[in-house]
């Protein structure tokens, strides 16, 4: 009688969460939500929605927790990036519209405006150790050439990072809606995108995990730009400035912008650098720039950059020039206190030259390519 060989039973290590080291002081992704994300990603990969949906063919659903509208875009028709990206909220959607209309935008503009979640199917070489850890837990096949899912979130001012529990739950809801929407499209040949800015809206019919949705269309024109945030003034610094007997002379050119330079450690959510730049309009002299993280508003960085210039030159400018009404609004609280004229002009030649040199030194790659 032959003895049959019995395969050893491999016990799966106990897990309750993923991405704990990368999401310290935040709620890491739970096993239940990670399992749901992985299962849904396998279904989406099998459907291959990028074969019949373009990135402009948005579908919309509402986040049941925040109430924000989620504008879902399938990418992959060009054969380069295969993903479902979810633009969360009106400002993120406004960026999508700017890109779709061909307006020039930088990568820092993208990072500065985006709230979103995504699942992307990438090559093995693009997986990080935390990604591999999650996929290994679910026995993801390692066949050469096979694409694997990664789950990410974007927040304004930060680079793409691992999803938290709430972000993962929202992503799973959008993935579930995509699968249901694709099933609907397979049964009916309806062009939901014949009218500009009109998209299908998916509303859960019963529990979202059941994958049943009612579909109607909604009109979503490009939202208006939000008003600039007023800067928080450093009253102590302003008081010291007023106590000094500064002369008034000269003209400054000022701007605030975002650089693609990353700030943060290997296990930290990395932000970009926000820059406040001021030059002398006549000589082109560059005053000490003000650098801030994503937690600083453009107005705060801009105000501090001008204060740097005043303290360096030991004088108050007779005039400050900026290139946009938005920058003017940011600086009005400051110039009202120091008695400086403020003017919007078409170009800032001395500042433009200094900005180009600074970005080149910082290694900024420049324009964002959608």
C-alpha positions as CSV (number, residue, x, y, z in Angstrom):
1,X,0.0,0.0,0.0
2,X,1.6,3.3,-1.1
3,X,1.9,6.1,1.3
4,X,0.5,9.4,0.0
5,X,2.4,12.6,0.8
6,X,0.5,15.2,2.8
7,X,1.2,18.8,2.1
8,X,2.2,20.8,5.2
9,X,-0.5,23.2,6.4
10,X,0.9,26.7,6.3
11,X,-0.7,28.9,8.9
12,X,-1.4,32.4,7.9
13,X,0.1,35.0,10.3
14,X,-2.4,36.9,12.3
15,X,-3.0,40.4,11.1
16,X,-5.4,43.1,12.1
17,X,-4.0,46.1,10.2
18,X,-1.7,47.2,7.3
19,X,0.5,50.2,6.9
20,X,0.8,50.8,10.6
21,X,4.4,52.1,10.3
22,X,3.5,54.5,7.5
23,X,0.3,55.8,9.2
24,X,1.5,56.5,12.8
25,X,-1.1,58.6,14.8
26,X,-3.7,57.8,12.1
27,X,-6.0,54.8,11.8
28,X,-4.3,52.2,9.7
29,X,-6.1,50.0,7.1
30,X,-7.9,47.2,8.8
31,X,-7.8,43.6,7.6
32,X,-11.5,43.6,6.7
33,X,-11.1,46.7,4.5
34,X,-7.9,45.5,3.0
35,X,-9.5,42.2,2.1
36,X,-12.4,44.0,0.5
37,X,-10.0,46.2,-1.5
38,X,-8.0,43.3,-2.7
39,X,-11.0,41.2,-3.7
40,X,-12.6,44.2,-5.6
41,X,-9.3,44.9,-7.3
42,X,-9.2,41.4,-8.7
43,X,-12.7,41.8,-10.2
44,X,-11.7,45.2,-11.7
45,X,-8.6,43.7,-13.3
46,X,-10.7,41.0,-14.8
47,X,-13.2,43.5,-16.2
48,X,-10.5,45.8,-17.6
49,X,-12.8,48.9,-17.7
50,X,-10.0,50.9,-19.4
51,X,-10.8,49.0,-22.6
52,X,-14.2,50.7,-22.9
53,X,-14.0,53.7,-20.6
54,X,-11.9,56.8,-21.2
55,X,-10.6,59.0,-18.4
56,X,-13.1,61.7,-19.4
57,X,-16.0,59.3,-18.8
58,X,-16.5,60.1,-15.2
59,X,-19.2,58.6,-13.0
60,X,-20.2,60.2,-9.7
61,X,-21.2,59.0,-6.3
62,X,-21.6,60.7,-2.9
63,X,-19.4,59.9,0.1
64,X,-21.8,58.6,2.7
65,X,-19.7,60.0,5.5
66,X,-18.5,63.4,4.4
67,X,-21.2,64.2,1.9
68,X,-18.6,65.1,-0.6
69,X,-19.2,64.2,-4.3
70,X,-16.7,61.7,-5.7
71,X,-15.8,62.0,-9.4
72,X,-14.4,58.7,-10.5
73,X,-12.1,58.4,-13.5
74,X,-10.9,55.2,-15.1
75,X,-7.4,55.5,-16.7
76,X,-5.7,53.1,-19.0
77,X,-7.0,53.7,-22.5
78,X,-3.6,54.9,-23.5
79,X,-2.0,51.7,-22.2
80,X,0.3,53.5,-19.7
81,X,-1.4,53.9,-16.4
82,X,-4.2,51.5,-15.3
83,X,-6.2,52.8,-12.4
84,X,-9.4,54.1,-10.9
85,X,-8.8,57.6,-9.6
86,X,-11.4,59.3,-7.4
87,X,-11.4,63.1,-7.3
88,X,-13.0,63.9,-4.0
89,X,-14.8,67.3,-3.6
90,X,-15.3,70.3,-5.8
91,X,-11.7,71.6,-5.7
92,X,-10.3,68.3,-6.9
93,X,-13.0,68.2,-9.7
94,X,-12.1,71.7,-10.6
95,X,-8.5,70.6,-11.2
96,X,-9.8,67.7,-13.4
97,X,-11.7,70.2,-15.5
98,X,-8.7,72.5,-15.9
99,X,-6.6,69.6,-17.2
100,X,-9.4,68.4,-19.5
101,X,-9.7,71.9,-20.9
102,X,-6.0,72.0,-21.7
103,X,-5.0,74.6,-19.2
104,X,-1.4,74.6,-18.2
105,X,-0.9,73.2,-14.7
106,X,2.1,72.2,-12.7
107,X,2.6,69.1,-10.6
108,X,2.6,71.3,-7.5
109,X,-0.8,72.7,-8.6
110,X,-2.0,69.1,-8.7
111,X,-0.6,68.3,-5.3
112,X,-1.9,71.5,-3.8
113,X,-5.5,71.0,-4.9
114,X,-6.1,67.2,-4.7
115,X,-8.1,65.2,-2.3
116,X,-8.5,61.7,-3.7
117,X,-8.1,58.0,-3.5
118,X,-7.0,55.5,-6.1
119,X,-6.3,51.9,-7.0
120,X,-3.5,51.5,-9.6
121,X,-2.3,48.3,-11.2
122,X,1.4,48.4,-11.4
123,X,4.4,46.3,-12.4
124,X,6.3,44.4,-9.7
125,X,9.2,46.9,-9.8
126,X,6.8,49.6,-8.7
127,X,5.7,47.9,-5.5
128,X,7.0,49.1,-2.2
129,X,7.7,46.8,0.8
130,X,4.4,47.7,2.5
131,X,2.6,46.9,-0.8
132,X,4.3,43.6,-1.1
133,X,3.5,42.8,2.6
134,X,-0.3,43.3,1.9
135,X,-0.2,41.3,-1.3
136,X,1.7,38.5,0.2
137,X,-0.9,38.2,3.0
138,X,-3.6,37.6,0.3
139,X,-1.4,35.1,-1.6
140,X,-1.3,37.4,-4.6
141,X,0.3,35.5,-7.6
142,X,3.8,36.6,-8.5
143,X,3.8,35.6,-12.1
144,X,6.2,37.6,-14.2
145,X,4.5,40.5,-16.0
146,X,1.4,40.4,-13.8
147,X,0.2,43.7,-12.6
148,X,-0.6,44.2,-8.9
149,X,-2.9,46.6,-7.2
150,X,-1.7,49.4,-4.9
151,X,-4.1,51.6,-2.8
152,X,-3.2,55.2,-2.4
153,X,-4.6,58.5,-1.1
154,X,-3.8,62.2,-1.9
155,X,-4.3,65.1,0.4
156,X,-3.8,68.8,-0.5
157,X,-0.1,69.6,-0.2
158,X,1.1,66.0,0.1
159,X,2.4,63.3,-2.2
160,X,0.5,60.1,-2.8
161,X,0.5,57.9,0.3
162,X,-1.0,54.7,1.7
163,X,-4.7,54.7,2.5
164,X,-6.0,55.0,6.1
165,X,-9.1,53.0,7.2
166,X,-11.5,55.7,6.2
167,X,-9.8,56.4,2.9
168,X,-9.7,52.7,2.2
169,X,-13.4,52.4,2.9
170,X,-14.2,55.2,0.5
171,X,-12.0,53.7,-2.2
172,X,-13.7,50.3,-1.7
173,X,-17.1,52.0,-2.1
174,X,-16.0,53.6,-5.4
175,X,-14.5,50.3,-6.7
176,X,-17.8,48.5,-5.9
177,X,-19.7,51.2,-7.8
178,X,-17.3,50.9,-10.8
179,X,-18.0,47.1,-11.0
180,X,-21.8,47.7,-10.8
181,X,-21.5,50.4,-13.4
182,X,-19.6,48.2,-15.8
183,X,-22.2,45.5,-15.4
184,X,-24.8,48.0,-16.3
185,X,-22.9,49.1,-19.4
186,X,-22.6,45.5,-20.5
187,X,-26.4,45.2,-20.5
188,X,-27.3,48.5,-22.0
189,X,-25.6,50.7,-24.7
190,X,-26.2,54.1,-23.3
191,X,-23.9,57.1,-23.9
192,X,-24.0,58.9,-20.6
193,X,-21.5,61.6,-21.7
194,X,-23.2,63.1,-24.8
195,X,-23.8,66.4,-23.1
196,X,-20.8,68.3,-21.7
197,X,-20.4,68.2,-17.9
198,X,-23.2,65.7,-17.5
199,X,-22.3,62.4,-15.8
200,X,-24.0,59.3,-14.4
201,X,-24.7,59.5,-10.7
202,X,-24.7,56.2,-8.8
203,X,-26.8,56.0,-5.7
204,X,-26.7,52.9,-3.5
205,X,-29.9,50.9,-3.5
206,X,-29.7,49.2,-0.1
207,X,-26.4,48.4,1.5
208,X,-23.4,49.6,-0.6
209,X,-21.6,46.2,-0.3
210,X,-24.6,44.6,-2.1
211,X,-23.4,46.4,-5.2
212,X,-26.8,47.6,-6.3
213,X,-27.2,51.2,-7.5
214,X,-29.8,53.5,-9.1
215,X,-28.3,55.5,-12.0
216,X,-29.4,58.9,-13.1
217,X,-27.4,61.8,-14.7
218,X,-26.4,65.1,-13.1
219,X,-25.0,68.3,-14.5
220,X,-21.6,69.2,-13.0
221,X,-20.2,72.5,-14.4
222,X,-16.7,73.6,-13.5
223,X,-16.8,75.0,-9.9
224,X,-15.6,78.5,-9.2
225,X,-12.2,78.9,-7.6
226,X,-12.4,79.2,-3.8
227,X,-11.4,82.6,-2.3
228,X,-7.8,82.7,-1.1
229,X,-7.3,82.1,2.6
230,X,-6.3,85.2,4.6
231,X,-2.9,84.8,6.2
232,X,-2.4,84.4,9.9
233,X,-0.4,87.4,10.9
234,X,2.6,87.2,13.3
235,X,1.6,90.1,15.5
236,X,4.8,90.0,17.6
237,X,6.9,90.4,14.5
238,X,4.7,93.2,13.1
239,X,4.9,95.1,16.4
240,X,8.7,94.9,16.3
241,X,8.6,96.2,12.7
242,X,6.4,99.2,13.7
243,X,8.7,100.1,16.6
244,X,11.6,100.5,14.2
245,X,12.1,103.8,12.4
246,X,12.3,102.4,8.9
247,X,12.7,104.6,5.8
248,X,10.3,104.1,2.9
249,X,11.9,103.4,-0.5
250,X,12.1,101.1,-3.4
251,X,9.7,98.5,-5.0
252,X,9.4,94.8,-4.4
253,X,8.1,92.0,-6.6
254,X,6.5,89.1,-4.7
255,X,5.1,85.7,-5.3
256,X,4.1,82.5,-3.5
257,X,4.2,79.1,-5.2
258,X,4.7,75.4,-4.6
259,X,7.8,73.4,-5.4
260,X,7.9,69.6,-6.0
261,X,10.7,69.1,-3.5
262,X,9.7,66.5,-0.9
263,X,9.8,67.0,2.8
264,X,9.5,63.9,5.1
265,X,11.2,60.7,6.2
266,X,10.8,57.3,4.5
267,X,7.9,56.3,6.7
268,X,6.2,59.7,6.7
269,X,3.6,61.3,4.5
270,X,5.7,63.6,2.4
271,X,4.6,67.2,1.7
272,X,5.9,69.6,-1.0
273,X,7.7,72.9,-0.2
274,X,5.7,76.1,-0.4
275,X,8.0,79.0,-1.3
276,X,7.6,82.8,-0.8
277,X,9.9,84.8,-3.0
278,X,10.6,88.5,-3.0
279,X,13.0,90.5,-5.2
280,X,14.0,94.1,-5.6
281,X,12.3,95.3,-8.8
282,X,15.2,97.5,-9.9
283,X,18.3,95.5,-9.0
284,X,16.9,92.0,-9.1
285,X,18.3,91.3,-5.6
286,X,16.8,88.1,-4.1
287,X,15.8,88.4,-0.5
288,X,15.9,85.4,1.8
289,X,13.1,83.1,0.6
290,X,10.4,81.8,3.0
291,X,10.0,78.0,2.9
292,X,7.0,76.2,4.4
293,X,5.3,72.9,4.4
294,X,1.8,72.0,3.3
295,X,0.5,73.1,6.7
296,X,1.3,76.8,5.7
297,X,-1.0,78.7,3.5
298,X,0.3,80.6,0.4
299,X,-0.6,83.8,2.2
300,X,1.3,83.1,5.3
301,X,4.4,82.2,3.3
302,X,4.1,85.3,1.1
303,X,3.7,87.6,4.1
304,X,6.7,86.2,5.9
305,X,8.8,86.5,2.7
306,X,8.0,90.2,2.6
307,X,8.8,90.6,6.3
308,X,12.1,88.9,5.6
309,X,12.8,91.4,2.8
310,X,11.9,94.4,5.1
311,X,14.2,93.2,7.9
312,X,17.1,92.5,5.5
313,X,16.9,95.8,3.6
314,X,16.1,97.8,6.8
315,X,13.4,99.7,4.9
316,X,9.7,99.5,4.1
317,X,9.0,99.3,0.4
318,X,7.1,102.1,-1.2
319,X,5.3,99.6,-3.4
320,X,4.8,95.8,-3.6
321,X,3.9,94.3,-7.0
322,X,2.2,91.0,-7.5
323,X,1.0,89.1,-10.6
324,X,-2.6,88.2,-9.6
325,X,-5.6,89.4,-7.8
326,X,-5.4,86.4,-5.5
327,X,-1.9,87.4,-4.3
328,X,-3.2,91.0,-3.8
329,X,-5.9,89.7,-1.5
330,X,-3.4,87.7,0.5
331,X,-1.2,90.8,1.1
332,X,-3.9,93.4,1.8
333,X,-3.9,92.8,5.6
334,X,-0.1,93.3,5.7
335,X,0.1,96.4,3.5
336,X,-2.7,98.1,5.4
337,X,-0.6,97.8,8.6
338,X,2.7,99.0,7.1
339,X,1.3,101.7,4.7
340,X,2.7,100.3,1.5
341,X,1.1,100.6,-2.0
342,X,0.1,97.3,-3.5
343,X,-0.4,96.8,-7.3
344,X,-1.2,93.9,-9.7
345,X,1.0,93.9,-12.8
346,X,1.2,91.8,-15.9
347,X,4.7,90.6,-15.3
348,X,7.4,90.4,-12.6
349,X,10.6,90.2,-14.6
350,X,13.1,90.3,-11.8
351,X,11.2,87.7,-9.8
352,X,10.7,85.5,-12.8
353,X,14.4,85.2,-13.3
354,X,15.0,84.5,-9.6
355,X,12.2,81.9,-9.5
356,X,13.6,80.0,-12.5
357,X,17.0,79.9,-10.9
358,X,15.7,78.8,-7.5
359,X,13.6,76.0,-8.9
360,X,16.5,74.8,-11.0
361,X,18.7,74.7,-7.9
362,X,16.0,72.8,-6.0
363,X,15.6,70.2,-8.8
364,X,11.9,71.1,-9.5
365,X,10.8,69.0,-12.6
366,X,8.4,71.7,-13.7
367,X,5.0,71.2,-15.5
368,X,2.6,68.4,-14.6
369,X,1.8,66.1,-17.5
370,X,-1.7,64.6,-17.2
